[in-house]
Amino acid sequence: MLGGKTVKVTIDRDLYDRVRKIADVAGYATTEEFVTHVLEKEMLHFEDAGSDEDIRQRLKGLGYIS
């Protein structure tokens, strides 16, 4: 993590189990480390957006929203 405070996020147990398995296979020390890495990587798509509308368009382009 980036050294900040942490918060808890609730996700479905089945999804957590899938993420945990992938994190183990990929060699991450913890599931949290893997999730943090994935989220940081995905956030790069949006951090240089100039406006909320730019973010919406990028989310649409990536298939996250319709």
N, C-alpha and C positions, 0 to 999 in steps of 0.2 A: 504494500500500500504506500501511499505517498506521504505517510507520516501524520495524517490528520486524524481527527476523531472518527470513530466508526459508528454506523447505524445498522439496525437490523432490517432485512427485507424478507418478506414472507413469500415463498413460492410453493407451488404444488409439490407434494412429496415425490410423486413419480418423476417430475422434472429434476428435482434435486438428486434423486438416485442416478438418473442418466448423466447429469453433470458430474457427480462424484466419480462415476466409473470412468468417464473421459479424462477427468483431472488425474486420476490414478494412473491410467495408461500413458498419459502424456508426461508423467513425471513431476507434476506439481506437488509441492510439499503439503498443500491443503486445498480443499475445494474452494475456499474463500480466495486463495491466491489465483486460482484459475479464473474464477468469476470476475475478479478485479481486472485481470489481464484482458479478458474478452471485452468487458465494458469499456476499458480505456481505449482499446483498439477501435471499437465501434464509434466512440465519441469523436475520434479524429475526423469522421465524416461530416461533423456538424460544427466543430469549434470555430471554423473560419467563415461561417455563414454570416452574411451582413444583416439579416433581418429574420423575424419570425417566419415570414413567407418563404424565405430561402430555405429555412429548416424544414418547413412543410413540404416544399418541392423535393428536397433531398430524401425525406422520409418516404414520400410517394415513389420516387425513383428506385429506392431500395426495397419497395414492397412492404414497408412497415405499416403504412396507412393507405387508404384508398380515397 
